[in-house]
Each structure stands twice: as structure tokens, then as C-alpha cells.
Amino acid sequence: MRKRVGTRYIPYISTPCNTTARIAHPVWKAQVIQVNLTASFILARSLAKHWLSSPTPPGPDKKKIINIASVLTFTGSLNICAYVATKGAIGQLTKALSNEWMGKGICVTALAPGYIATELTEGIRTDQERETAIIGRVPAGRWGVPEDLAGAIVYLASRARYAILSCHILGKTCLCFWQSKALEC
């Protein structure tokens, strides 16, 4: 499925939360793995293939891939194992591609937001017990909205982010590793 966001159409998943025992293989494969993991891999590979075959030397601020991971990349969750598995894989894919392509001028990073209010999370948001438990762990005390990600994405695409080697924000904890000079990419 595709959904219009601004001037672009993006793939998205609209499936109910299912326990691991109930999730159907076609949903696992076609709707979750294909959209969350395979699409990210194919897009990154296509961009890298084009950029690496270009006669233009790598330059700063030119070649960036920003994947969308999730706080669940690091923590896991209940009843959404396919989603959590793909977001964990996005975290590892991002690290692998960054290791492979950083020296060739392609910066690969990922944004791992917390809980975002979307059609996908509607089932969780309407379950009062889960809603209360989740909001109790969110520093802002509310679900995020897709627009909340805009500033972080602009930051990751800018030169300003060169000072950060790695940063994981997990709930109320922020772990950042700083580097002393700008990355040359």
C-alpha cells in the first residue's frame, strides 16, 4: 500500500497487531518484510550503485541514505514480532551499509523514533492498558506524530551531524558517542 505524504508517496503497512502464533506468512513476508526491510535494501543498493558509478568524486553533503528504524530496534515489543524483526534488521543493515560505503563517500544513518501515532499503531492506542504503559515510558507523555521526525531527518542530512559518531536515544536515556573531527563524506 502507498500513502501520500507531502509530494511523495511512501509504502506503509496497515495490519492489525497479531500475536506471533496468529500472524499469517503472507502478511509476514509481503506486507512487513517487503515494505520495512526489502524496500530499504533495494533503494539503498540502487542509490549506491548509481553514486558509485558516477565520475563525480565523493563530496560532503551529497550522498546520504537515512533509514527509518524504531525504538523497537533495540527493545522489542509485544504482539508485533514481524515489525520488530524488520526494524532490528534495519538497524543492522544500516550499520553494514555504513561500514561498506562510508569510505566511498556515502553516509548511511538511521533514525529510530519512539512510538508514533499512525494507522499501524491504532490498535495499541485503543488498548487502554497498553496505551497507559507506553505513555508512562515516553518522556514527552504523548505519542509522537510523523511531523515530529522532520527536524531529526533534516539534522541527519546536514553537515551539523558530523560531530556525532553514534547516538541512541532510548526512552529517558541518551547514549551519544562524539568524534573529534568531521567525517569526510
Residue pairs with C-beta under 8 A, 6 or more apart in sequence:
1 11
1 12
1 13
1 14
2 9
2 10
2 11
2 12
3 9
3 10
3 11
3 12
5 146
11 35
11 39
12 35
12 118
12 119
12 120
13 31
13 32
13 35
13 36
13 83
13 120
14 119
14 120
15 27
15 31
15 32
15 120
16 123
17 79
17 80
17 123
17 124
18 27
18 79
18 80
19 79
20 79
20 81
23 81
23 82
27 82
28 82
32 82
32 83
32 85
32 86
33 82
33 86
36 83
36 86
36 87
36 89
36 90
37 86
37 89
37 90
37 93
40 67
40 68
40 90
40 93
41 93
43 65
44 65
44 67
44 93
44 97
44 108
47 63
47 65
47 106
48 65
48 97
48 101
48 106
51 63
51 105
51 106
52 101
52 104
52 106
56 62
57 105
58 104
58 105
58 106
58 185
59 105
60 159
60 182
60 184
60 185
61 158
61 159
62 105
63 105
63 106
63 107
63 185
64 106
64 107
64 108
64 109
64 156
64 157
65 97
65 106
65 107
65 108
65 109
66 109
66 110
66 111
66 153
66 156
66 157
67 90
67 93
67 94
67 108
67 109
67 110
67 111
68 90
68 110
68 111
68 113
68 149
69 87
69 90
69 91
69 94
69 110
69 111
69 112
70 83
70 84
70 87
70 90
70 112
70 113
71 112
71 113
71 114
71 115
71 170
71 171
72 80
72 83
72 84
72 87
72 88
73 87
73 88
73 90
73 91
73 110
73 112
74 91
74 112
74 168
74 170
75 170
76 84
77 83
77 84
78 130
83 120
87 112
90 110
91 110
91 112
94 108
94 109
94 110
97 106
97 108
98 107
98 108
98 109
101 108
102 108
102 183
102 185
105 185
106 185
107 183
107 185
109 156
109 161
111 149
111 152
111 153
111 156
112 168
112 169
113 144
113 148
113 149
113 152
114 138
114 144
114 171
115 121
115 124
115 134
115 138
115 143
115 144
116 143
116 144
116 145
116 146
116 148
116 149
117 125
117 143
117 144
117 145
118 146
121 143
124 130
124 131
124 134
125 131
125 143
134 143
135 141
135 142
135 143
137 171
137 172
138 171
139 171
139 172
155 161
159 182
162 179
162 182
162 183
163 178
163 179
163 182
164 176
164 177
164 178
164 179
165 177
165 178
165 179
166 176
166 177
167 174
167 175
167 176
167 177
168 174
168 175
168 176
169 175
